[in-house]
Amino acid sequence: MSGLWLPLAATAPAAALTWFCCVRPMARNRACHAGPGPGLQSELRAAREELHRLRHETTPPTDPTSRPENLDR
């Protein structure tokens, strides 16, 4: 039983410190880091639009034999 006191004594302050420094600020919408800026949002929007355009612009070949060969050597 005496071998459990040290791990429990170390775990309790670590859990309290994690709650106080990490979990509590995030629960109140006060994260330690800043959110993505408007520049990043516009870049993400442009990338999503380009991906959407590329996916709908290309069509896969209908005949599987018309694809180039893959030679695994």
OpenMM code with the backbone's topology and positions (N, CA, C; nanometers):
from openmm import Vec3, app, unit

residues = "MET SER GLY LEU TRP LEU PRO LEU ALA ALA THR ALA PRO ALA ALA ALA LEU THR TRP PHE CYS CYS VAL ARG PRO MET ALA ARG ASN ARG ALA CYS HIS ALA GLY PRO GLY PRO GLY LEU GLN SER GLU LEU ARG ALA ALA ARG GLU GLU LEU HIS ARG LEU ARG HIS GLU THR THR PRO PRO THR ASP PRO THR SER ARG PRO GLU ASN LEU ASP ARG".split()
positions = [
    Vec3(0.0812, -0.1189, 0.0000),
    Vec3(0.0000, 0.0000, 0.0000),
    Vec3(0.0864, 0.1266, 0.0000),
    Vec3(0.2015, 0.1191, 0.0673),
    Vec3(0.2852, 0.2382, 0.0773),
    Vec3(0.3504, 0.2722, -0.0565),
    Vec3(0.3557, 0.1770, -0.1499),
    Vec3(0.4138, 0.2031, -0.2805),
    Vec3(0.3234, 0.2839, -0.3720),
    Vec3(0.1978, 0.3000, -0.3362),
    Vec3(0.1038, 0.3760, -0.4182),
    Vec3(0.1007, 0.5250, -0.3851),
    Vec3(0.1524, 0.5637, -0.2707),
    Vec3(0.1423, 0.7039, -0.2295),
    Vec3(0.2213, 0.7977, -0.3186),
    Vec3(0.3397, 0.7596, -0.3562),
    Vec3(0.4221, 0.8483, -0.4391),
    Vec3(0.3597, 0.8723, -0.5764),
    Vec3(0.3158, 0.7689, -0.6497),
    Vec3(0.2491, 0.7967, -0.7776),
    Vec3(0.1212, 0.8796, -0.7628),
    Vec3(0.0429, 0.8525, -0.6590),
    Vec3(-0.0781, 0.9312, -0.6360),
    Vec3(-0.0441, 1.0756, -0.5997),
    Vec3(0.0607, 1.0930, -0.5219),
    Vec3(0.1021, 1.2277, -0.4829),
    Vec3(0.1552, 1.3063, -0.6028),
    Vec3(0.2118, 1.2409, -0.7008),
    Vec3(0.2608, 1.3088, -0.8209),
    Vec3(0.1479, 1.3313, -0.9218),
    Vec3(0.0516, 1.2420, -0.9269),
    Vec3(-0.0567, 1.2517, -1.0239),
    Vec3(-0.1552, 1.3634, -0.9890),
    Vec3(-0.1853, 1.3806, -0.8636),
    Vec3(-0.2830, 1.4818, -0.8236),
    Vec3(-0.2389, 1.6236, -0.8608),
    Vec3(-0.1167, 1.6680, -0.8303),
    Vec3(-0.0773, 1.8031, -0.8741),
    Vec3(-0.0684, 1.8159, -1.0264),
    Vec3(-0.0280, 1.7097, -1.0948),
    Vec3(-0.0208, 1.7159, -1.2413),
    Vec3(-0.1597, 1.7324, -1.3008),
    Vec3(-0.2576, 1.6622, -1.2482),
    Vec3(-0.3948, 1.6761, -1.2972),
    Vec3(-0.4492, 1.8153, -1.2666),
    Vec3(-0.4199, 1.8671, -1.1481),
    Vec3(-0.4671, 2.0010, -1.1124),
    Vec3(-0.4024, 2.1071, -1.2007),
    Vec3(-0.2750, 2.0947, -1.2274),
    Vec3(-0.2052, 2.1904, -1.3124),
    Vec3(-0.2575, 2.1838, -1.4558),
    Vec3(-0.2851, 2.0644, -1.5060),
    Vec3(-0.3411, 2.0491, -1.6404),
    Vec3(-0.4783, 2.1138, -1.6474),
    Vec3(-0.5596, 2.0935, -1.5459),
    Vec3(-0.6925, 2.1548, -1.5442),
    Vec3(-0.6817, 2.3067, -1.5427),
    Vec3(-0.5965, 2.3594, -1.4563),
    Vec3(-0.5876, 2.5030, -1.4389),
    Vec3(-0.5281, 2.5725, -1.5619),
    Vec3(-0.4274, 2.5126, -1.6246),
    Vec3(-0.3574, 2.5786, -1.7359),
    Vec3(-0.4155, 2.5475, -1.8741),
    Vec3(-0.4789, 2.4332, -1.8917),
    Vec3(-0.5222, 2.3921, -2.0258),
    Vec3(-0.6732, 2.3797, -2.0398),
    Vec3(-0.7337, 2.2988, -1.9567),
    Vec3(-0.8749, 2.2659, -1.9739),
    Vec3(-0.9641, 2.3851, -1.9399),
    Vec3(-0.9373, 2.4531, -1.8280),
    Vec3(-1.0215, 2.5657, -1.7860),
    Vec3(-1.0217, 2.6800, -1.8874),
    Vec3(-0.9058, 2.7235, -1.9406),
    Vec3(-0.9105, 2.8304, -2.0409),
    Vec3(-0.9846, 2.7900, -2.1687),
    Vec3(-0.9689, 2.6649, -2.2125),
    Vec3(-1.0381, 2.6217, -2.3339),
    Vec3(-1.1881, 2.6110, -2.3102),
    Vec3(-1.2296, 2.5758, -2.1910),
    Vec3(-1.3718, 2.5667, -2.1607),
    Vec3(-1.4367, 2.7041, -2.1624),
    Vec3(-1.3595, 2.8063, -2.1366),
    Vec3(-1.4115, 2.9434, -2.1369),
    Vec3(-1.3823, 3.0143, -2.2687),
    Vec3(-1.3456, 2.9400, -2.3727),
    Vec3(-1.3118, 2.9953, -2.5044),
    Vec3(-1.1966, 3.0945, -2.4978),
    Vec3(-1.1026, 3.0668, -2.4118),
    Vec3(-0.9833, 3.1499, -2.4022),
    Vec3(-0.8611, 3.0617, -2.4215),
    Vec3(-0.8457, 3.0077, -2.5377),
    Vec3(-0.7337, 2.9181, -2.5636),
    Vec3(-0.6028, 2.9954, -2.5529),
    Vec3(-0.4946, 2.9235, -2.5313),
    Vec3(-0.3636, 2.9851, -2.5147),
    Vec3(-0.3070, 3.0366, -2.6465),
    Vec3(-0.3595, 2.9924, -2.7570),
    Vec3(-0.3082, 3.0335, -2.8871),
    Vec3(-0.4175, 3.1087, -2.9640),
    Vec3(-0.3738, 3.1878, -3.0583),
    Vec3(-0.4690, 3.2648, -3.1398),
    Vec3(-0.5314, 3.1757, -3.2461),
    Vec3(-0.6500, 3.2086, -3.2856),
    Vec3(-0.7198, 3.1334, -3.3904),
    Vec3(-0.6643, 3.1675, -3.5271),
    Vec3(-0.7086, 3.0967, -3.6293),
    Vec3(-0.6605, 3.1253, -3.7644),
    Vec3(-0.7032, 3.2642, -3.8093),
    Vec3(-0.6111, 3.3346, -3.8713),
    Vec3(-0.6381, 3.4707, -3.9154),
    Vec3(-0.7174, 3.4736, -4.0441),
    Vec3(-0.7598, 3.5928, -4.0864),
    Vec3(-0.8398, 3.6052, -4.2091),
    Vec3(-0.7606, 3.5670, -4.3343),
    Vec3(-0.6287, 3.5846, -4.3320),
    Vec3(-0.5465, 3.5457, -4.4467),
    Vec3(-0.5480, 3.3953, -4.4681),
    Vec3(-0.5377, 3.3225, -4.3586),
    Vec3(-0.5413, 3.1767, -4.3680),
    Vec3(-0.6780, 3.1294, -4.4138),
    Vec3(-0.7845, 3.1927, -4.3652),
    Vec3(-0.9188, 3.1547, -4.4056),
    Vec3(-0.9404, 3.1741, -4.5557),
    Vec3(-0.8892, 3.2838, -4.6102),
    Vec3(-0.9062, 3.3083, -4.7541),
    Vec3(-0.8241, 3.2088, -4.8360),
    Vec3(-0.7044, 3.1728, -4.7873),
    Vec3(-0.6240, 3.0722, -4.8581),
    Vec3(-0.6924, 2.9362, -4.8556),
    Vec3(-0.7497, 2.8991, -4.7412),
    Vec3(-0.8210, 2.7715, -4.7318),
    Vec3(-0.9425, 2.7700, -4.8240),
    Vec3(-1.0159, 2.8796, -4.8298),
    Vec3(-1.1331, 2.8882, -4.9177),
    Vec3(-1.0916, 2.8735, -5.0634),
    Vec3(-0.9818, 2.9409, -5.1028),
    Vec3(-0.9348, 2.9317, -5.2408),
    Vec3(-0.8887, 2.7898, -5.2737),
    Vec3(-0.8215, 2.7243, -5.1801),
    Vec3(-0.7756, 2.5874, -5.2035),
    Vec3(-0.8934, 2.4917, -5.2163),
    Vec3(-0.9965, 2.5106, -5.1330),
    Vec3(-1.1153, 2.4246, -5.1430),
    Vec3(-1.1875, 2.4442, -5.2752),
    Vec3(-1.1967, 2.5700, -5.3203),
    Vec3(-1.2615, 2.5966, -5.4494),
    Vec3(-1.1829, 2.5334, -5.5637),
    Vec3(-1.0505, 2.5423, -5.5575),
    Vec3(-0.9692, 2.4821, -5.6624),
    Vec3(-0.9829, 2.3302, -5.6624),
    Vec3(-0.9835, 2.2697, -5.5436),
    Vec3(-1.0007, 2.1254, -5.5343),
    Vec3(-1.1369, 2.0835, -5.5888),
    Vec3(-1.2395, 2.1568, -5.5552),
    Vec3(-1.3736, 2.1272, -5.6058),
    Vec3(-1.3761, 2.1379, -5.7587),
    Vec3(-1.3138, 2.2426, -5.8125),
    Vec3(-1.3100, 2.2623, -5.9577),
    Vec3(-1.2326, 2.1494, -6.0254),
    Vec3(-1.1193, 2.1096, -5.9675),
    Vec3(-1.0390, 2.0029, -6.0276),
    Vec3(-1.1115, 1.8687, -6.0239),
    Vec3(-1.1827, 1.8417, -5.9159),
    Vec3(-1.2548, 1.7144, -5.9054),
    Vec3(-1.3678, 1.7052, -6.0070),
    Vec3(-1.4337, 1.8149, -6.0349),
    Vec3(-1.5463, 1.8121, -6.1276),
    Vec3(-1.5047, 1.8364, -6.2716),
    Vec3(-1.3844, 1.8820, -6.2923),
    Vec3(-1.3372, 1.9129, -6.4272),
    Vec3(-1.2820, 1.7891, -6.4976),
    Vec3(-1.2219, 1.7002, -6.4240),
    Vec3(-1.1619, 1.5814, -6.4839),
    Vec3(-1.2566, 1.4633, -6.4704),
    Vec3(-1.2527, 1.3757, -6.5678),
    Vec3(-1.3326, 1.2538, -6.5622),
    Vec3(-1.2386, 1.1351, -6.5748),
    Vec3(-1.2631, 1.0303, -6.5012),
    Vec3(-1.1767, 0.9128, -6.5106),
    Vec3(-1.1994, 0.8392, -6.6423),
    Vec3(-1.0989, 0.7695, -6.6920),
    Vec3(-1.1178, 0.6948, -6.8161),
    Vec3(-1.2205, 0.5837, -6.7967),
    Vec3(-1.3009, 0.5606, -6.8989),
    Vec3(-1.4046, 0.4583, -6.8891),
    Vec3(-1.3493, 0.3194, -6.9172),
    Vec3(-1.2468, 0.3100, -7.0015),
    Vec3(-1.1889, 0.1808, -7.0367),
    Vec3(-1.0621, 0.1589, -6.9542),
    Vec3(-1.0581, 0.0544, -6.8700),
    Vec3(-0.9395, 0.0338, -6.7869),
    Vec3(-0.8145, -0.0025, -6.8682),
    Vec3(-0.8299, -0.0468, -6.9917),
    Vec3(-0.7128, -0.0830, -7.0709),
    Vec3(-0.6450, 0.0395, -7.1319),
    Vec3(-0.7100, 0.1543, -7.1298),
    Vec3(-0.6499, 0.2729, -7.1896),
    Vec3(-0.5542, 0.3432, -7.0941),
    Vec3(-0.5442, 0.2943, -6.9718),
    Vec3(-0.4520, 0.3530, -6.8753),
    Vec3(-0.3093, 0.3065, -6.9044),
    Vec3(-0.2111, 0.3859, -6.8682),
    Vec3(-0.0730, 0.3415, -6.8877),
    Vec3(-0.0421, 0.2231, -6.7973),
    Vec3(0.0505, 0.1422, -6.8427),
    Vec3(0.0861, 0.0244, -6.7660),
    Vec3(0.1672, 0.0616, -6.6443),
    Vec3(0.1497, -0.0141, -6.5407),
    Vec3(0.2296, -0.0014, -6.4194),
    Vec3(0.3205, -0.1237, -6.4138),
    Vec3(0.4479, -0.1018, -6.4205),
    Vec3(0.5411, -0.2130, -6.4138),
    Vec3(0.6120, -0.2087, -6.2803),
    Vec3(0.5846, -0.3061, -6.1977),
    Vec3(0.6527, -0.3159, -6.0695),
    Vec3(0.7735, -0.4063, -6.0864),
    Vec3(0.8872, -0.3488, -6.0741),
    Vec3(1.0107, -0.4271, -6.0905),
    Vec3(1.0914, -0.4244, -5.9654),
] * unit.nanometer
topology = app.Topology()
chain = topology.addChain("A")
for resn in residues:
    res = topology.addResidue(resn, chain)
    for name in ("N", "CA", "C"):
        topology.addAtom(name, app.Element.getBySymbol(name[0]), res)
